[in-house]
Amino acid sequence: MMASQLLILNKKQIQQKIDRIAYQILEDNLNEKEVVLAGIWDRGYKLALRLEKVLKKISGFKLTLLRIDLQKESSKLVASTDLDESHWKNKVIIIVDDVLNSGKTLAYGLGVFLNTPHKKIRTVVLVDRSHKIFPIATDFVGLELATILKEHVDVVMDVEGEEDRVYLS
């Protein structure tokens, strides 16, 4: 870690946030038989994998994990998933990403599901920076963090040889 980086969450704190979010998801979906976790590639997907692991231990519903691939540099919505819509049709969908900055990534991720009937859509982020320029609300948040635009939040999860952490630079 460089000197200009401030540690925000360590490995243990990240897991505590994931555990808490998993229980919130469970409470929000007590009567559901199935929940779809839609992780935005790649760190949102890693977070969705972690949530799936905890939810399998604490919940009785079936979990479907899918991956959302976005072309974030595109000015138009260009997105795809690794499963077809039959896997999420008429189900609860939870879109997962690591950091909410402007809201564009979550908005684009949401766009994948808008033409398919669903029960409800929720959003999960580990860190919400509160710099939204898109009308996106987060339903389940690990940490809300007031930052200036020049600052950058980095989430390191499942990187070989590195301990999980969230830092501000």
Number of C-alpha atoms within 10 A of each C-alpha: 7 6 6 9 15 13 14 17 20 15 13 11 15 21 17 14 18 26 19 17 22 24 16 14 21 18 11 12 15 11 10 14 13 16 22 21 26 27 26 26 19 15 18 24 23 19 25 29 18 16 23 20 15 18 21 13 9 12 18 14 16 13 16 15 20 22 21 22 19 20 13 13 8 9 7 9 17 15 17 14 17 11 13 10 14 9 12 23 16 13 19 19 23 22 28 30 26 28 26 24 20 18 21 17 20 25 16 20 26 20 13 18 16 10 9 12 12 14 12 11 15 17 21 31 25 23 25 26 22 19 15 14 10 13 10 16 16 17 16 22 20 22 16 14 14 10 15 10 11 6 11 14 22 17 20 17 19 13 8 8 6 9 12 18 18 23 17 16 13
